[in-house]
Amino acid sequence: MARVVEWKKMLRRACLVLGLFGFVTGCDRRNHSPTAGAGVPTATPPAPVPPPADLTLLYTSDDRGRVAPDSPSASGGLARRATVIDRIRLEGRPVVQLDAGDLLLGSADDDNFHAVYGRERRSPMVLTAYARMGVDVLTLGERDLDLGAEPLKAAIKTAKLSVVATNLLGKDDAHPFPVDQLVDAGGLAVGVFGILDLPAERAPDLRRLGFHTTDAAEAARASAQSLRAKGARLVVGLFHVTGGLARVKEILASAGGIPGGVDVDLVILGHGAGGLAPGTTATVGRTLVVHAGDLGVDLGRVDVRASRPGAAPELQNQRMELTRAIPDHVGVALIERVEIEKVHLAEEQAAAALRRKNHQKDPPYQYEVWTYASNEACAMCHKEQYEQWKTTDHAEALATLKKNKHDLEPACLGCHMTGYLQPGGTRRFETLMTHLPNVGCESCHGGSALHVRSVNKKEGTSRKVGAEVCLGCHTPDQNIGPFEYAVALKSVLGPGHGTTIATAPPAAH
């Protein structure tokens, strides 16, 4: 017992000495500073997660008629852009698409690229593609005006596109296009106006084409005020101006509602960067200025957070490169493929006529190599799925075209038939009608000839179908009303095809 008491006394003395040592050296674990001891890890507080965006703005400018990239390995192209836009739509928030002008090729531009269809064919192609992608508002550049007043207005009307041209007047001193527009983006009002500002020496060219412009700064100020009065929560200026960022600063004067300035939240710059590299931003007062780059290589994106009442919208900009890894959008890619096919058919007919005139024989028949197998080939193994498919509207796609007398139009056949003008598909009308009619299995799952022939049935087709495949044909310009993917999917799937075959009543819980 005495030994235990003695041991406790020794232990208390040791603790006292260690405590005094810690006091002298400042080693107090309860108040330890991360700089006092080397090698002691410290936890970095996580960065705050921004709230979800209320709206996504997608913007472009200066495409200059560039339908496709310079080469398959290069970035850009309208078909790739359309795929990215559909992917962003699937994020679930409202999307507004804007363009700051020069989407068409000018008469003075070099037209050697894509000479297969020329400038006359290319302008309608671009306008049709913009409508198919669902571009909400665009303004005009000098290349667009190069078509002339009446042809341009007719082309815009045919494509059913919305144009704003705030300071552009016609020969009669009237506005040929609306001054501005209010876009409802999921309950958030977005006001858009467009400014064209060119050097004074370009004025005679504009008048020759039937146009002239008014003071850019005054027009911008008046339109911004008008849009605010109409309830615009976000005001966007599409500035197609010579002089780039420096000229934008002059027009804005002093942004943010200061007297004499222009009350605008975002300026999308066209007519070249002019001191603003693609993907970078500049701030003039409280106005954010962005530029998407030239020739359709990139897509600009601004996520908008404007849910706080009374506060200025928060804008987050990013550049999205349209790389070769992005697949082509079916509906937009068809626009170019159909035009190329028309040219090839005309060339073949002219060559055949020349041979007949010269009493020459036709060359040997050129057989196609398909990667598509046909619905009947799929049905050899997937009988239940095939029977279920026959109950859907996809199985009546050709009948729909015939009913509306569009069954001879190549632009319609691309989405109402299987594999038409697709890689590995067919360009021959007879083949299409005989072997690949309607929206068949391979319209969604891809060409499956390899899958049919292969012993390993895990290759040669795609079991999983992404939503962007459906959006490739159910486009804003073609679909009747808004396309709701989740709702539409229910009309396509069925027992054995995406849903379980009910063989017995479900067990009770």
HELIX and SHEET records of a PDB file:
HELIX    1   1 ALA A    2  THR A   25  1                                  24    
HELIX    2   2 ARG A   29  ASN A   31  5                                   3    
HELIX    3   3 LEU A   78  ARG A   89  1                                  12    
HELIX    4   4 GLY A  118  MET A  133  1                                  16    
HELIX    5   5 GLU A  142  LEU A  145  1                                   4    
HELIX    6   6 ALA A  149  ALA A  159  1                                  11    
HELIX    7   7 ALA A  200  ARG A  202  5                                   3    
HELIX    8   8 ALA A  203  LEU A  209  1                                   7    
HELIX    9   9 ALA A  216  ALA A  229  1                                  14    
HELIX   10  10 GLY A  244  LEU A  252  1                                   9    
HELIX   11  11 VAL A  330  LYS A  357  1                                  28    
HELIX   12  12 ASN A  375  ALA A  379  1                                   5    
HELIX   13  13 LYS A  383  TRP A  389  1                                   7    
HELIX   14  14 ASP A  393  GLU A  396  5                                   4    
HELIX   15  15 ALA A  397  LYS A  403  1                                   7    
HELIX   16  16 PRO A  410  HIS A  416  1                                   7    
HELIX   17  17 PHE A  429  HIS A  435  1                                   7    
HELIX   18  18 CYS A  441  HIS A  445  1                                   5    
HELIX   19  19 ALA A  449  ARG A  453  1                                   5    
HELIX   20  20 ALA A  467  LEU A  471  1                                   5    
HELIX   21  21 TYR A  485  LYS A  490  1                                   6    
SHEET    1   A 5 VAL A 137  LEU A 138  0                                        
SHEET    2   A 5 VAL A  95  ASP A  99  1                                        
SHEET    3   A 5 LEU A  55  THR A  60  1                                        
SHEET    4   A 5 ASP A 298  ARG A 305 -1                                        
SHEET    5   A 5 GLU A 314  GLU A 321 -1                                        
SHEET    1   B 2 LEU A 168  GLY A 170  0                                        
SHEET    2   B 2 PHE A 211  THR A 213 -1                                        
SHEET    1   C 6 ASP A 180  ALA A 185  0                                        
SHEET    2   C 6 LEU A 188  ASP A 197 -1                                        
SHEET    3   C 6 LEU A 234  VAL A 241  1                                        
SHEET    4   C 6 LEU A 266  GLY A 270  1                                        
SHEET    5   C 6 THR A 287  VAL A 290  1                                        
SHEET    6   C 6 THR A 281  VAL A 284 -1                                        
SHEET    1   D 2 GLY A 494  PRO A 495  0                                        
SHEET    2   D 2 GLY A 498  THR A 499  1                                        
END                                                                             
